[in-house]
Amino acid sequence: RKEVEQDPGPFNVPEGATVAFNCTYSNSASQSFFWYRQDCRKEPKLLMSVYSSGNEDGRFTAQLNRASQYISLLIRDSKLSDSATYLCVVTPRDTGTASKLTFGTGTRLQVTL
Amino acid sequence: EAQVTQNPRYLITVTGKKLTVTCSQNMNHEYMSWYRQDPGLGLRQIYYSMNVEVTDKGDVPEGYKVSRKEKRNFPLILESPSPNQTSLYFCASRMLAKNIQYFGAGTRLSVL
């Protein structure tokens, strides 16, 4: 089983739609969680951290479910500019150590007119 | 501007011809690492460094070398490149105390 698993997609959605991605992780000791965004042929960039209580940043909402070991990303009112690959990132320990970031293979989102 | 700079951005070479991809960061980050990204496999860590003169293997270190003589620089060396090292390579850096990582723009390498 992969350490971090994501549905590769692509998710094709019309502009204005709400779309959600899930990411499952296998290490129950995982502590820190992130979503990164990667545009085609570009470098990954941090989209948002994922906190235990869930957190929101504009149209983006991230949730963590420790019991089922998954995190989710919800995008409301999708824009064409949201088209990208979304990478789930998990680390085994919290800040203060050189913990390894484990990346999922990404979920591709294509927003269309 | 805070950034991670890697060069070259594109490189076509032939099997066996030694090459170096440079990486430099201006954020005074302790931790630096190299990844390769291949379709369906995602980002895989090649080597990482927690500080000057401290380097360690990641998940796919075979065929690669690194060095960390200065805090800002972390070059990736392919002594004898082979076609299976054709890939998109990213250098990244972060503070040891934080897990937010910054990536370079990537180097697309083709080994013929």
Interface residues (C-beta under 8 A of the other chain):
Chain A: P8 S32 F34 R41 K42 E43 P44 K45 L46 S49 L87 T91 T95 G96 T97 A98 S99 K100 L101 F103 G104 T105 G106
Chain B: Y31 Y35 G40 L41 G42 L43 Q45 Y48 M50 G58 L88 F90 L96 A97 K98 N99 I100 Q101 F103 G104 A105 G106 R108
